[in-house]
Amino acid sequence: MERHRYDTDLTDNQWETLSALLNEHVFTNRLGRPRSICLQEIFNAILYVVRTGCQWRMLPHDFPKWQTVYYHLRQFRLRGWWEQMSDLLRVGLRVSAGRDACPSAAIIDSQSVKTTEAGGPHGYDAGKKINGRKRHIMVDTMGLLLAVVVHVAAIQDRDGAKLVMMRIAGHFSRLKLIWADGGYAGRLVVWAQAFGNWVLQIVKRPDSQKGFAVLPRRWVVERTFAWLGRSRRLSKDYEELEKTSEAMVHISMIQLMLRRLAPS
């Protein structure tokens, strides 16, 4: 009997797009034993979890067993394939928009979220008054993810930004300019120039401004956080491992980019 179709399911066109971008290398590489389950169904189940935020054990029974789905998610994470898929889709979107595959400018920011009883590293963000973790992301001027680092919320933004910059080092040869808010001002500006030859430009709120203000360039990364907010699995940090949390961010962006590259 044909299973129920969910709004999170990949269309055949989207699946073909994903397969083509990866040249089918990932999908034909065995994960330790012969695969008897359709990998597209594995992806559909993972996207369902990320979008709806359901617990693994609450995965609808018309998907493959949750243990099988989680096994593949973990194996993909260990091999760096979620990040690889995200990078390839971003390049595809940039090229289709008439841009260079490699960005020359980026925006960096962080988001503090609460953790749950799943455990794992966490800390207290005194500024946001949140006990949990920070998602530190860098995006291009289209709002597409370049890098994400998840760390305890107690780490200050300037130190968290160094982790992100070290993550992208050597990967974006054209990148010269990075925009950030006032929380990144100070010695980080000098460090970024010395470490990666990047100009870290601080976008500050006007002194006369009261309440909310749309700041030049900064709104792009805020919009990306809003996109990520559509995935209920990211409403808090439900993962025990920070690396799994990073994978969840990549998966959320993969879903968004696939829908743009191959609209149903």
ChimeraX attribute file (.defattr): number of C-alpha atoms within 10 A of each C-alpha:
attribute: neighborCount
match mode: 1-to-1
recipient: residues
	/A:1	4
	/A:2	5
	/A:3	8
	/A:4	8
	/A:5	10
	/A:6	10
	/A:7	10
	/A:8	17
	/A:9	18
	/A:10	23
	/A:11	17
	/A:12	12
	/A:13	15
	/A:14	20
	/A:15	18
	/A:16	15
	/A:17	17
	/A:18	20
	/A:19	16
	/A:20	11
	/A:21	15
	/A:22	16
	/A:23	11
	/A:24	12
	/A:25	11
	/A:26	15
	/A:27	12
	/A:28	10
	/A:29	10
	/A:30	10
	/A:31	13
	/A:32	7
	/A:33	6
	/A:34	8
	/A:35	11
	/A:36	6
	/A:37	11
	/A:38	9
	/A:39	16
	/A:40	17
	/A:41	16
	/A:42	21
	/A:43	19
	/A:44	21
	/A:45	26
	/A:46	24
	/A:47	22
	/A:48	21
	/A:49	21
	/A:50	21
	/A:51	22
	/A:52	14
	/A:53	18
	/A:54	14
	/A:55	12
	/A:56	15
	/A:57	10
	/A:58	10
	/A:59	18
	/A:60	15
	/A:61	10
	/A:62	13
	/A:63	17
	/A:64	17
	/A:65	16
	/A:66	19
	/A:67	11
	/A:68	12
	/A:69	21
	/A:70	15
	/A:71	14
	/A:72	17
	/A:73	20
	/A:74	15
	/A:75	14
	/A:76	17
	/A:77	18
	/A:78	13
	/A:79	11
	/A:80	12
	/A:81	17
	/A:82	22
	/A:83	22
	/A:84	16
	/A:85	20
	/A:86	25
	/A:87	18
	/A:88	16
	/A:89	25
	/A:90	25
	/A:91	19
	/A:92	18
	/A:93	19
	/A:94	18
	/A:95	13
	/A:96	12
	/A:97	11
	/A:98	8
	/A:99	13
	/A:100	12
	/A:101	17
	/A:102	17
	/A:103	20
	/A:104	15
	/A:105	17
	/A:106	25
	/A:107	26
	/A:108	26
	/A:109	23
	/A:110	23
	/A:111	15
	/A:112	24
	/A:113	21
	/A:114	20
	/A:115	24
	/A:116	15
	/A:117	9
	/A:118	10
	/A:119	13
	/A:120	15
	/A:121	14
	/A:122	21
	/A:123	17
	/A:124	18
	/A:125	20
	/A:126	11
	/A:127	10
	/A:128	11
	/A:129	11
	/A:130	17
	/A:131	19
	/A:132	23
	/A:133	28
	/A:134	30
	/A:135	22
	/A:136	21
	/A:137	26
	/A:138	26
	/A:139	22
	/A:140	22
	/A:141	17
	/A:142	18
	/A:143	20
	/A:144	25
	/A:145	23
	/A:146	24
	/A:147	21
	/A:148	25
	/A:149	22
	/A:150	25
	/A:151	23
	/A:152	22
	/A:153	29
	/A:154	19
	/A:155	16
	/A:156	16
	/A:157	21
	/A:158	16
	/A:159	11
	/A:160	23
	/A:161	23
	/A:162	14
	/A:163	16
	/A:164	19
	/A:165	20
	/A:166	12
	/A:167	14
	/A:168	16
	/A:169	12
	/A:170	10
	/A:171	10
	/A:172	14
	/A:173	12
	/A:174	12
	/A:175	20
	/A:176	16
	/A:177	16
	/A:178	21
	/A:179	22
	/A:180	22
	/A:181	19
	/A:182	11
	/A:183	14
	/A:184	22
	/A:185	17
	/A:186	11
	/A:187	9
	/A:188	18
	/A:189	17
	/A:190	14
	/A:191	15
	/A:192	18
	/A:193	14
	/A:194	11
	/A:195	13
	/A:196	16
	/A:197	13
	/A:198	18
	/A:199	18
	/A:200	23
	/A:201	16
	/A:202	17
	/A:203	17
	/A:204	14
	/A:205	15
	/A:206	9
	/A:207	6
	/A:208	5
	/A:209	8
	/A:210	8
	/A:211	4
	/A:212	7
	/A:213	10
	/A:214	10
	/A:215	13
	/A:216	11
	/A:217	17
	/A:218	20
	/A:219	14
	/A:220	21
	/A:221	26
	/A:222	18
	/A:223	13
	/A:224	18
	/A:225	18
	/A:226	11
	/A:227	14
	/A:228	21
	/A:229	16
	/A:230	15
	/A:231	22
	/A:232	15
	/A:233	23
	/A:234	21
	/A:235	14
	/A:236	17
	/A:237	27
	/A:238	21
	/A:239	20
	/A:240	16
	/A:241	15
	/A:242	21
	/A:243	16
	/A:244	18
	/A:245	23
	/A:246	23
	/A:247	24
	/A:248	26
	/A:249	27
	/A:250	24
	/A:251	24
	/A:252	23
	/A:253	23
	/A:254	24
	/A:255	20
	/A:256	16
	/A:257	19
	/A:258	23
	/A:259	15
	/A:260	13
	/A:261	17
	/A:262	16
	/A:263	10
	/A:264	11
